[in-house]
Amino acid sequence: MKIGRQDLIWNYAASFMRVASALIILPVILKMLPAEDYGLWSIMLSLKAMTDLLDFGFFPTFSRTVTYVYSGAKTLKAEGFTPVESDTEISYPLLKGLIASMKRFYGAVGFALFVLLFTAGIWYIEKILTGYTGDILSAKIAWYAYGALLAYQFYTYYYDALLVGRGMVRRSRQIMVLSQSVHIVIASVFLLLGFGIISMVAGQVVSIIVNRILAYKSFYDAKTATSIKAAVAQRWQDILRKLWNTAYKSGLSSISWVLTNRMLAAFAALYIPLSLVGNYGLSKQVAEITYTLSVVWFVTFYPKITQHRIQNNIAQVRRMYYKALMIATLVFAVCLAGVLIAGGPALSFIGSKTNFIEIQLLIVMLTASLFDGYTYISTSVLLSGNEVPHYRAQMVTAVITVSLLFMFLEFTTWGVAALVFVPFGCNLLYNHWRWSAKVMKMLSKSFS
């Protein structure tokens, strides 16, 4: 598996394009959309987090398992792994069975997501549009179209797992750059033509379709397609049963992460006016950019780290882990300085109708994104060994966080401040230090 500088460059480009709505198209959004519509769009983006909930940890499990197969694994274990030698042949029967298990899982859950969005989603949109002063019909059309898109996107989610797990990071990111460019062009043109929030959904629809077509064609090259077709697949039921042991733990961990990071705007909309939700959503997007960029290097080389784990090359894992932490810190410092120096003036220059939250809260939010990055890197290293020791602690933290958040929103006037301090404070108590310490201890013992 060869992953190098070109893969890293393309991953940075893709990460930039993934948040390009906040860097390229954002000025157009802020200028053309009223604060209420931007608040609704922030809620719709947080709805995307629901796919992470329903994935239930299978995406990282599938992707990691694809890496195992391409590293030479012949069989899978419910927990842990059997070390393999370098340059071992690929087991296409195992790969074919693995792909079959992906299709069954994402097909079933994608249908469930569609049903959920068109039942409970109807009640929710009616609830949050109470008192809405914009075009209600356009808002509802955008909402339902986005819901259908999310179901389709989830059904084809495993394409990304196949590419990244195989080590085709560069091709995966090239596809992402192209599809996001399509999104930016279409959404910008529609916004300037006055189509409002529907513009954002239209751009997303075309972007996802382009992404999926290119991803499918890239993975199934002539040799792969022929080899998979000729192979007798291992039973997908047995594979899915083994993967479940790790996936459900990863899923519970992912749910905890989503509830305490990605769905806060949806919670806030029940207590805070949409205009303030828009301010929070804008600030959260900046924090998400900081988080995303801080872990790009690690995400790029994660398949290689996983390969080093299964081939028992712990010295390389140790070196790459500490390098990832240092790069994350450097990226955070650059992003923080950029936001503090240029953020406010940039919004004034473009005539934005939406602003950042208070500067003190914004600094805390960005700092929380750095600690999120540290924790993500550390827990991912633990996951590379097909073990999930952190899921229980993250579940407990999520329950405490959500409970405290509702209490603060209901019984205090903290408002947006509660959305910033409560999740960060709860994670600082345990998760933000425990798993980094565990990885450092593990790598120190193994290296010595």
C-alpha positions in Angstrom: 0.0 0.0 0.0 1.6 3.2 -1.2 0.4 6.5 0.4 2.6 9.6 0.0 2.9 13.3 -0.4 0.5 13.4 -3.4 -2.2 11.7 -1.4 -1.7 14.2 1.4 -1.9 17.2 -0.9 -5.1 15.8 -2.5 -6.5 15.1 1.0 -5.9 18.7 2.0 -7.6 19.9 -1.2 -10.5 17.6 -0.6 -10.9 18.7 3.0 -10.8 22.3 1.8 -13.5 21.6 -0.7 -15.6 19.6 1.8 -15.9 22.8 3.8 -15.9 25.0 0.8 -19.4 26.2 1.5 -17.9 28.0 4.5 -14.9 29.4 2.5 -16.0 29.9 -1.1 -19.7 29.9 -1.3 -20.3 31.2 2.2 -20.1 34.9 1.2 -22.8 34.4 -1.3 -24.9 32.4 1.2 -24.6 35.1 3.9 -25.4 37.9 1.4 -28.3 36.2 -0.3 -30.0 34.2 2.5 -31.8 35.9 5.4 -30.7 34.9 8.9 -33.7 32.6 9.3 -32.9 30.7 6.1 -29.3 30.3 7.1 -30.4 29.0 10.5 -32.7 26.5 8.7 -29.7 25.4 6.5 -27.6 25.0 9.6 -30.2 22.6 11.0 -30.3 20.7 7.7 -26.6 20.3 7.8 -26.9 18.9 11.4 -29.4 16.5 10.0 -26.6 15.0 8.0 -25.2 13.8 11.3 -28.2 11.4 11.5 -26.4 9.3 8.9 -23.5 9.0 11.3 -25.9 7.8 13.9 -27.5 5.1 11.7 -24.1 4.0 10.3 -23.5 2.8 13.9 -19.8 2.5 13.4 -19.9 0.3 10.3 -18.1 2.7 8.0 -14.8 2.8 9.9 -15.1 -0.9 10.6 -15.7 -1.7 6.9 -12.9 0.6 5.8 -10.5 -0.9 8.2 -11.5 -4.4 7.2 -10.9 -3.6 3.5 -7.4 -2.5 4.6 -7.0 -5.8 6.4 -8.0 -7.7 3.2 -5.6 -5.7 1.0 -2.8 -6.2 3.6 -3.2 -10.0 3.2 -5.7 -11.1 5.7 -7.5 -14.4 4.8 -10.0 -14.5 7.7 -11.5 -12.0 10.1 -11.8 -12.1 13.9 -14.5 -10.7 16.1 -11.9 -8.8 18.1 -8.3 -8.2 17.5 -6.4 -9.5 14.4 -4.0 -12.2 13.3 -0.7 -10.6 12.2 0.2 -11.2 8.5 3.4 -11.1 6.5 4.1 -8.4 3.9 3.3 -8.9 0.2 0.6 -11.5 0.9 -1.9 -12.1 -1.9 -5.4 -10.6 -1.7 -8.2 -12.9 -0.8 -10.9 -12.1 -3.3 -13.5 -14.5 -1.8 -13.2 -12.6 1.5 -13.4 -9.2 -0.4 -16.4 -10.3 -2.3 -18.2 -11.5 0.9 -17.2 -8.2 2.6 -18.7 -6.1 -0.2 -21.9 -8.2 -0.1 -22.2 -7.5 3.7 -21.8 -3.8 3.0 -24.5 -3.8 0.4 -27.0 -5.6 2.7 -26.3 -3.4 5.7 -26.4 0.0 3.9 -29.4 -1.0 1.8 -31.5 -2.0 4.8 -30.5 1.0 7.0 -30.8 3.5 4.0 -34.5 2.4 3.6 -35.1 2.9 7.4 -33.5 6.4 7.2 -35.9 7.3 4.3 -38.9 6.2 6.3 -37.7 8.1 9.4 -37.1 11.3 7.5 -40.6 11.2 6.0 -42.4 10.5 9.2 -40.8 12.1 12.2 -39.2 14.7 9.8 -42.7 16.0 8.9 -43.5 16.8 12.6 -40.1 18.4 13.1 -40.2 20.8 10.1 -43.7 21.9 11.0 -42.5 22.6 14.5 -39.4 24.7 13.6 -41.2 26.7 10.9 -43.7 28.1 13.4 -43.3 31.9 13.1 -41.1 31.5 10.0 -41.4 34.7 7.9 -39.8 33.4 4.6 -41.2 31.2 1.8 -42.6 28.2 3.6 -43.2 26.2 0.5 -39.6 26.6 -0.7 -38.4 25.7 2.8 -40.4 22.5 2.8 -39.3 21.5 -0.7 -35.7 21.9 0.3 -36.2 19.9 3.5 -37.8 16.9 1.8 -35.5 16.9 -1.2 -32.5 17.0 1.2 -34.0 14.1 3.2 -34.3 11.9 0.0 -30.7 12.8 -0.9 -29.5 11.7 2.6 -31.2 8.3 2.2 -29.5 7.8 -1.2 -26.1 9.0 0.0 -26.3 6.6 2.9 -27.2 3.7 0.7 -24.0 4.2 -1.4 -21.9 5.1 1.6 -19.7 2.0 1.3 -18.1 3.2 -2.0 -15.9 5.6 0.1 -15.0 2.7 2.5 -13.8 0.6 -0.4 -11.6 3.3 -1.9 -10.0 4.5 1.3 -9.6 1.0 2.7 -7.8 0.0 -0.4 -5.4 2.8 0.0 -6.8 4.8 -3.0 -6.7 8.0 -0.9 -5.6 10.2 -3.8 -8.4 9.0 -6.2 -11.0 9.3 -3.4 -10.0 12.9 -2.7 -9.8 13.8 -6.4 -13.4 12.6 -6.8 -14.4 14.6 -3.8 -12.7 17.8 -5.1 -14.5 17.5 -8.4 -17.9 16.7 -6.9 -17.6 19.6 -4.4 -16.6 21.9 -7.2 -19.8 21.0 -9.0 -21.7 21.7 -5.8 -20.2 25.1 -5.4 -20.9 26.2 -9.0 -24.5 25.0 -9.1 -25.4 26.3 -5.6 -23.8 29.7 -6.4 -25.5 30.1 -9.7 -28.9 29.2 -8.2 -28.4 31.6 -5.2 -27.5 34.5 -7.5 -30.6 33.7 -9.6 -32.7 34.0 -6.4 -33.7 30.4 -5.7 -32.9 30.7 -2.0 -32.3 27.7 0.2 -33.3 25.3 -2.6 -30.0 26.3 -4.3 -28.0 24.6 -1.6 -30.0 21.3 -2.0 -29.7 21.4 -5.8 -26.0 21.7 -5.6 -25.8 18.8 -3.1 -27.9 16.5 -5.3 -25.7 16.8 -8.4 -22.5 16.7 -6.3 -23.4 13.3 -4.6 -24.5 11.7 -7.9 -21.3 12.7 -9.6 -19.3 11.4 -6.6 -20.9 8.0 -6.5 -20.6 7.3 -10.2 -16.9 8.1 -10.2 -16.2 6.2 -7.0 -17.8 3.1 -8.4 -15.9 3.2 -11.6 -12.6 3.9 -9.8 -12.7 0.9 -7.4 -14.0 -1.6 -9.9 -11.1 -1.5 -12.4 -10.8 -4.4 -14.9 -8.6 -6.6 -12.7 -10.7 -6.1 -9.6 -14.0 -6.6 -11.3 -12.8 -9.8 -13.0 -11.2 -11.2 -9.9 -14.3 -10.5 -7.7 -16.6 -11.9 -10.3 -14.6 -15.2 -10.5 -14.3 -15.6 -6.7 -16.7 -17.7 -4.6 -17.7 -15.3 -1.8 -17.3 -16.1 1.8 -20.7 -15.9 3.6 -21.7 -12.3 4.1 -23.7 -13.3 7.1 -20.7 -14.7 8.9 -18.6 -11.6 8.0 -21.3 -9.2 9.2 -21.6 -11.2 12.4 -17.9 -10.9 13.1 -17.8 -7.2 12.2 -20.8 -6.5 14.4 -18.7 -7.0 17.6 -16.5 -4.0 16.8 -19.0 -2.0 14.8 -21.7 -1.7 17.4 -19.1 -0.4 19.9 -17.8 2.0 17.3 -21.4 2.9 16.6 -22.2 3.8 20.2 -19.0 5.8 20.3 -20.0 7.6 17.1 -23.5 8.3 18.4 -22.0 9.9 21.5 -19.7 12.0 19.3 -22.6 13.2 17.0 -24.9 14.0 19.9 -22.4 16.1 21.7 -20.9 17.8 18.6 -22.9 17.6 15.4 -26.5 17.9 16.4 -26.4 20.8 18.8 -28.0 23.2 16.3 -31.0 20.9 16.1 -31.3 20.9 19.9 -30.9 24.6 20.1 -33.6 25.4 17.6 -36.2 24.2 20.1 -35.1 26.9 22.6 -33.2 29.6 20.7 -34.4 31.9 17.8 -33.3 30.8 14.4 -31.2 34.0 13.9 -29.1 33.0 17.0 -28.9 29.4 15.7 -27.5 30.9 12.5 -24.8 32.7 14.4 -23.9 29.5 16.3 -24.0 27.5 13.1 -21.6 29.9 11.3 -19.2 29.7 14.3 -19.5 25.9 14.4 -18.7 25.7 10.8 -15.4 27.5 11.5 -14.7 25.1 14.3 -15.4 22.2 12.0 -13.0 23.5 9.5 -10.3 23.8 12.2 -11.0 20.2 13.3 -11.1 18.8 9.8 -7.8 20.4 8.7 -6.1 19.4 12.0 -6.6 15.7 11.4 -6.1 15.6 7.6 -2.6 14.3 7.8 -3.7 11.5 10.2 -6.7 10.6 8.1 -4.6 10.4 4.9 -2.1 8.0 6.4 -4.6 6.1 8.6 -4.8 3.1 6.2 -1.0 2.9 6.4 -1.1 3.0 10.2 -3.7 0.2 10.2 -1.4 -1.8 7.9 1.5 -1.3 10.3 -0.6 -2.6 13.1 -1.7 -5.7 11.3 1.9 -6.3 10.3 3.1 -5.7 13.8 5.3 -2.7 13.0 4.7 -0.7 16.2 7.7 1.6 15.9 6.2 3.1 12.7 2.8 3.5 14.4 4.4 5.3 17.3 6.3 7.7 15.0 3.1 8.5 13.0 1.0 9.0 16.0 3.2 11.7 17.6 3.6 13.4 14.2 -0.2 13.5 13.9 -0.5 15.2 17.3 2.1 17.8 16.4 0.6 18.6 13.0 -2.9 19.0 14.6 -1.5 21.5 17.1 0.2 23.6 14.4 -2.9 23.7 12.2 -5.0 24.8 15.1 -2.7 27.7 15.9 -2.8 28.9 12.3 -6.6 28.6 12.1 -7.1 30.4 15.4 -4.9 33.3 14.4 -6.6 33.6 11.0 -10.1 33.7 12.6 -9.2 36.2 15.2 -7.4 38.5 12.8 -9.5 38.3 9.7 -12.8 36.7 10.6 -14.8 39.7 11.8 -13.5 42.1 9.1 -14.3 39.5 6.4 -17.9 39.2 7.5 -18.2 43.0 7.5 -16.6 43.3 4.1 -19.1 40.9 2.4 -22.1 42.5 4.2 -23.0 39.3 6.0 -26.4 39.1 7.6 -25.1 36.4 10.0 -22.3 37.0 12.6 -20.0 35.0 14.8 -20.9 34.3 18.4 -19.0 36.4 21.1 -15.2 36.3 20.6 -14.6 34.6 24.0 -17.1 31.8 23.2 -15.6 31.4 19.7 -12.1 30.9 21.2 -13.4 28.3 23.5 -15.2 26.6 20.6 -12.1 26.5 18.5 -10.0 25.1 21.4 -12.6 22.4 21.9 -12.1 21.4 18.3 -8.4 20.9 18.9 -9.1 18.6 21.8 -11.6 16.8 19.7 -8.8 16.2 17.2 -6.5 14.8 19.8 -9.2 12.4 21.0 -10.1 11.3 17.5 -6.5 10.5 16.6 -6.0 8.5 19.8 -9.2 6.5 19.6 -8.5 5.8 15.9 -5.2 4.3 16.8 -6.9 2.0 19.3 -9.5 1.1 16.6 -6.7 0.1 14.2 -6.1 -2.9 16.4 -9.8 -3.9 16.1 -10.6 -3.0 19.7 -12.9 -0.3 21.0 -12.2 0.3 24.7 -13.5 3.8 24.7 -17.1 3.4 23.8 -18.6 3.1 27.3 -16.9 6.2 28.6 -18.0 8.2 25.5 -21.6 7.0 25.9 -21.7 8.1 29.6 -20.3 11.4 28.6 -22.9 11.9 25.9 -25.8 11.1 28.3 -24.5 13.6 30.9 -23.8 16.2 28.2 -27.3 16.1 26.6 -29.0 16.0 30.0 -27.0 19.1 31.2 -27.5 20.9 27.9 -31.3 20.6 28.1 -31.3 21.7 31.7 -29.2 24.8 30.9 -31.3 25.7 27.9 -34.5 25.2 29.8 -33.8 26.7 33.2 -31.0 29.3 32.5 -30.4 32.2 30.2 -27.0 30.8 29.0 -28.3 30.1 25.5 -25.4 29.7 23.1 -22.9 29.7 25.9 -24.4 26.4 27.1 -23.8 24.9 23.6 -20.1 25.8 23.9 -19.2 25.1 27.5 -21.3 22.0 28.4 -19.9 19.6 25.7 -16.3 20.8 26.1 -16.4 20.6 29.9 -17.9 17.2 30.0 -15.3 15.8 27.6 -12.4 17.4 29.5 -13.4 15.4 32.6 -12.3 12.1 31.0 -12.3 11.5 27.3 -10.0 14.3 26.2 -7.1 12.9 28.3 -7.8 9.2 29.0 -7.4 7.8 25.5 -4.4 9.8 24.6 -2.7 8.5 27.8 -3.7 5.0 27.0 -2.2 5.1 23.4 1.0 6.7 24.7 1.4 4.0 27.3 0.6 1.2 24.8 3.1 2.5 22.2 5.8 3.1 24.9 5.6 -0.4 26.1 5.5 -1.9 22.7 8.4 0.2 21.5 10.6 -0.6 24.5 
